[in-house]
Amino acid sequence: MKVYGMQHVGFTVPDLDEAVAFFTKLFGAVECLSTGLVDVDDAYMRRRLGVPGNTRIEDIRVLRIGNGSNLEIFKYSGDADPAAPLKRNSQPGGYHLAFQVDDCNAAADRLRAEGVEVLDGPTYVDGGPMEGLTWCYLKAPWGQFLEIVSMDGPLAAERAGGPAQWSPHN
């Protein structure tokens, strides 16, 4: 099997229009497609997607942000507990999406000015294998953790002879 790289990251949101507007306004996303209702039966939902049969995909939107993987954003209906809290990063299945920006400090200031919940930071890593990375966590309107990062060149691990990480900037 030849793997070319990450094509997309998919996740579900409670309000698809809000999510698309958030990524479009603040991250420059471009909407590539919208499926509308995915008209399938209960067995399809269970066997192919691993979700309860009574759920349905109301719409899927695919967004492209800069030079990186696509975001495939789902809106489901019929889930017994659609308001269940998102998993934290410290829990199995918890995750975040990170976006590389030219200046993490300036980006954090802009996001805060737009009313986005930005956690403490940005933080510059001045030692260890990640030396040279500036990072900051923020929350999307639906509570999902996101991260912005910037780098002042290759990180220390790469400078020490390790393999280079992929970067949308290069």
Number of C-alpha atoms within 10 A of each C-alpha: 3 4 5 6 8 9 10 15 12 12 12 15 18 15 14 18 11 14 19 18 14 16 18 16 12 13 16 14 19 16 18 12 12 14 12 12 13 12 9 11 12 13 14 14 17 14 11 8 10 10 15 16 17 14 16 20 18 16 16 21 20 20 22 20 16 16 11 16 15 20 21 20 21 22 19 19 14 13 13 10 7 12 8 7 10 14 14 14 12 8 9 8 9 12 15 13 12 15 17 19 20 13 15 24 19 12 19 26 13 13 15 14 10 11 9 17 17 19 14 10 14 22 14 18 15 12 11 10 15 16 18 19 21 22 23 21 20 22 15 15 16 13 14 19 22 16 19 21 22 21 21 11 11 16 20 17 16 14 13 10 8 11 9 11 10 9 12 12 12 5
